[in-house]
Amino acid sequence: PGPPPSAPPPGPPPTQQLSPEDLEESSNGYFSRIYTGEMTVPQLIDIMRDFAAQPPGSWKHEVYSRMIQNLFDECRFFPKYPPAELMTTGELFGLLINHDLVNASNLGLALRCVLEAMRRPLHTKMFRFGIISLEQFIERLPVWPQLCHHLTQIVHLPEAYPTYVDYARAVLKALPEDLRHATTVKPETLQNFALPKPPARAPQPTAPQQAGPPAAA
């Protein structure tokens, strides 16, 4: 398991019949391009947004669906990813959430994945994955009050990213009591409240220096 192998994304199969192998090859081909640097994550997101908008059953829509499925199948293997590939995956994960490219059945899993990563110890690669993911959709936090509440309960988060915790608290304070523990709030409902401005992206905290061996006498 890990980042998909490098392969150029093939075009649509010549026939209308879509084999699982065709879809798998296309899905892996697109993913490989962000891990090799041939394509940026925002560029891949633009492609996926286009594919998601195509009619269900079309080649592009089926490739999009397979890409989402494969990404969620990989979630359990994220801790084994090399750091650079994991950070790229974090950016992809967060942007998929931000652009509503994760369907309702997978959204809860996606948000839990980000939350559980941020509960990992500071300076671990999984914690960093969680932060990078969160930063892609932080302006949409008011849509998920329950997630805001959980963020305020992560003991070590204020130490490293105080502005993110302050924002989550301010969002909850701006909402009426009956919405503060809601899983999801519709954007049109949020327009009725004076919500805080999302924070600027915070710098990555410096990892503590490891103590070296005692100097020779």
C-alpha positions as CSV (number, residue, x, y, z in Angstrom):
1,P,0.0,0.0,0.0
2,G,1.0,3.6,-0.5
3,P,0.9,6.2,-3.2
4,P,-0.3,4.6,-6.5
5,P,2.5,3.7,-8.9
6,S,3.4,6.1,-11.6
7,A,1.6,5.7,-14.9
8,P,0.1,8.2,-17.4
9,P,-3.6,8.5,-17.1
10,P,-5.1,6.8,-20.1
11,G,-8.0,8.3,-22.0
12,P,-11.5,6.8,-22.3
13,P,-11.6,3.2,-23.4
14,P,-12.7,2.9,-27.1
15,T,-15.9,1.1,-26.2
16,Q,-18.7,2.2,-23.9
17,Q,-18.0,-0.8,-21.6
18,L,-16.0,0.2,-18.6
19,S,-14.0,-2.6,-17.1
20,P,-12.7,-2.4,-13.5
21,E,-9.2,-2.6,-14.9
22,D,-9.8,0.5,-17.1
23,L,-11.1,2.5,-14.2
24,E,-8.3,1.3,-11.8
25,E,-5.6,2.2,-14.4
26,S,-7.1,5.7,-15.0
27,S,-7.6,6.4,-11.3
28,N,-4.0,5.4,-10.4
29,G,-2.7,7.3,-13.4
30,Y,-4.2,10.6,-12.2
31,F,-3.0,10.1,-8.6
32,S,0.5,9.2,-9.7
33,R,0.9,12.6,-11.4
34,I,0.5,14.5,-8.1
35,Y,3.0,12.3,-6.4
36,T,5.6,12.6,-9.2
37,G,5.1,16.4,-9.4
38,E,3.7,16.3,-13.0
39,M,0.5,17.9,-11.7
40,T,-0.4,20.1,-8.7
41,V,-3.1,19.1,-6.3
42,P,-5.3,22.1,-7.3
43,Q,-5.0,21.0,-10.9
44,L,-6.1,17.5,-10.0
45,I,-9.0,18.9,-8.1
46,D,-10.1,20.9,-11.1
47,I,-10.1,17.7,-13.2
48,M,-12.1,15.8,-10.5
49,R,-14.6,18.7,-10.3
50,D,-15.1,18.4,-14.0
51,F,-15.4,14.6,-13.9
52,A,-17.9,14.8,-10.9
53,A,-20.2,17.1,-12.9
54,Q,-20.5,14.6,-15.8
55,P,-23.5,12.3,-16.1
56,P,-23.5,9.2,-13.9
57,G,-22.3,6.2,-15.9
58,S,-20.1,8.3,-18.2
59,W,-16.4,7.4,-18.3
60,K,-15.3,10.6,-16.5
61,H,-17.8,10.2,-13.7
62,E,-16.9,6.6,-13.2
63,V,-13.2,7.5,-13.0
64,Y,-14.0,10.2,-10.4
65,S,-16.0,7.7,-8.4
66,R,-13.2,5.1,-8.5
67,M,-10.7,7.8,-7.4
68,I,-12.8,8.7,-4.3
69,Q,-13.3,5.0,-3.5
70,N,-9.6,4.3,-3.8
71,L,-8.6,7.2,-1.7
72,F,-10.9,6.1,1.2
73,D,-9.7,2.5,0.8
74,E,-6.2,3.9,1.4
75,C,-7.0,5.8,4.6
76,R,-5.9,3.0,6.9
77,F,-2.5,3.0,5.2
78,F,-1.8,6.7,5.5
79,P,0.5,6.2,8.5
80,K,2.8,4.1,6.3
81,Y,3.1,6.8,3.6
82,P,6.5,8.6,3.3
83,P,6.2,12.2,4.7
84,A,6.2,14.0,1.4
85,E,3.5,11.8,-0.2
86,L,1.4,12.0,3.0
87,M,1.5,15.9,3.0
88,T,0.4,15.8,-0.7
89,T,-2.4,13.5,0.3
90,G,-3.4,15.8,3.1
91,E,-3.8,18.7,0.7
92,L,-5.8,16.5,-1.6
93,F,-8.0,15.2,1.2
94,G,-8.8,18.7,2.5
95,L,-9.5,20.2,-0.9
96,L,-11.9,17.3,-1.7
97,I,-13.8,18.2,1.4
98,N,-13.7,22.0,0.6
99,H,-15.1,21.5,-2.9
100,D,-17.9,19.0,-1.8
101,L,-16.3,16.3,-3.8
102,V,-16.8,13.8,-1.0
103,N,-20.3,12.4,-1.1
104,A,-22.5,12.4,2.0
105,S,-21.9,8.8,2.9
106,N,-18.1,9.4,3.0
107,L,-18.0,12.9,4.5
108,G,-18.3,11.8,8.1
109,L,-15.4,9.3,7.5
110,A,-13.3,12.1,5.9
111,L,-13.9,14.5,8.8
112,R,-13.1,11.8,11.3
113,C,-9.9,10.9,9.5
114,V,-8.8,14.5,9.7
115,L,-9.8,14.8,13.4
116,E,-8.1,11.6,14.4
117,A,-4.9,12.7,12.7
118,M,-4.9,16.0,14.7
119,R,-5.3,14.0,17.9
120,R,-1.9,12.4,17.2
121,P,1.1,13.8,19.0
122,L,2.6,17.2,17.9
123,H,5.3,17.0,15.2
124,T,4.2,13.6,14.0
125,K,3.6,13.2,10.3
126,M,0.0,12.2,10.9
127,F,-0.7,15.3,13.0
128,R,0.8,17.4,10.1
129,F,-1.4,15.5,7.7
130,G,-4.4,16.5,9.7
131,I,-3.4,20.2,9.9
132,I,-2.7,20.4,6.2
133,S,-6.1,18.9,5.5
134,L,-7.9,21.2,7.9
135,E,-6.2,24.3,6.3
136,Q,-7.8,23.5,3.0
137,F,-11.3,23.8,4.3
138,I,-11.0,25.8,7.5
139,E,-13.2,28.6,6.1
140,R,-16.1,26.1,6.0
141,L,-15.8,25.0,9.6
142,P,-19.1,26.8,10.6
143,V,-20.9,24.1,8.5
144,W,-19.7,21.5,11.0
145,P,-20.3,22.7,14.6
146,Q,-19.6,19.3,16.0
147,L,-16.2,19.2,14.4
148,C,-15.5,22.7,15.8
149,H,-16.4,21.4,19.3
150,H,-14.0,18.4,18.8
151,L,-11.2,20.7,17.7
152,T,-11.5,22.7,20.9
153,Q,-11.1,19.5,22.9
154,I,-7.7,18.5,21.4
155,V,-5.4,19.3,24.3
156,H,-2.2,20.0,22.4
157,L,-3.8,21.9,19.5
158,P,-3.8,25.4,21.2
159,E,-0.1,25.1,21.8
160,A,0.7,24.7,18.1
161,Y,-2.2,26.4,16.3
162,P,-3.9,28.7,18.8
163,T,-5.6,30.8,16.0
164,Y,-7.4,27.7,14.7
165,V,-8.7,26.8,18.1
166,D,-9.8,30.4,18.7
167,Y,-11.6,30.4,15.4
168,A,-13.5,27.1,16.2
169,R,-14.5,28.6,19.6
170,A,-15.6,31.8,18.0
171,V,-17.7,29.9,15.5
172,L,-19.5,28.0,18.3
173,K,-20.0,31.2,20.3
174,A,-21.7,32.9,17.2
175,L,-24.2,30.0,16.8
176,P,-27.3,29.6,18.9
177,E,-27.3,27.0,21.6
178,D,-29.4,24.5,19.6
179,L,-26.9,24.5,16.7
180,R,-23.6,24.2,18.6
181,H,-23.6,20.4,18.6
182,A,-25.2,19.9,15.2
183,T,-23.3,17.6,12.8
184,T,-24.0,19.9,9.9
185,V,-25.6,23.3,9.4
186,K,-26.8,24.4,6.0
187,P,-24.9,27.4,4.5
188,E,-28.1,29.3,4.0
189,T,-28.8,29.0,7.8
190,L,-25.4,30.3,8.6
191,Q,-26.1,33.5,6.7
192,N,-28.4,34.5,9.6
193,F,-25.4,34.8,12.1
194,A,-22.4,37.1,12.4
195,L,-19.7,34.5,12.0
196,P,-16.0,35.3,12.7
197,K,-13.5,35.7,9.9
198,P,-11.4,32.6,9.1
199,P,-7.8,32.9,10.4
200,A,-4.8,33.3,8.2
201,R,-2.7,30.1,7.6
202,A,-0.4,29.7,10.6
203,P,3.3,28.8,10.3
204,Q,4.3,25.3,11.1
205,P,5.6,25.1,14.7
206,T,9.3,24.2,15.1
207,A,9.9,20.7,16.3
208,P,12.0,20.4,19.5
209,Q,15.6,19.7,19.1
210,Q,16.8,16.3,20.0
211,A,19.5,16.2,22.7
212,G,22.7,14.9,21.3
213,P,25.4,12.8,23.0
214,P,27.5,14.5,25.6
215,A,30.5,16.3,24.3
216,A,33.9,14.6,24.6
217,A,36.1,15.8,27.4
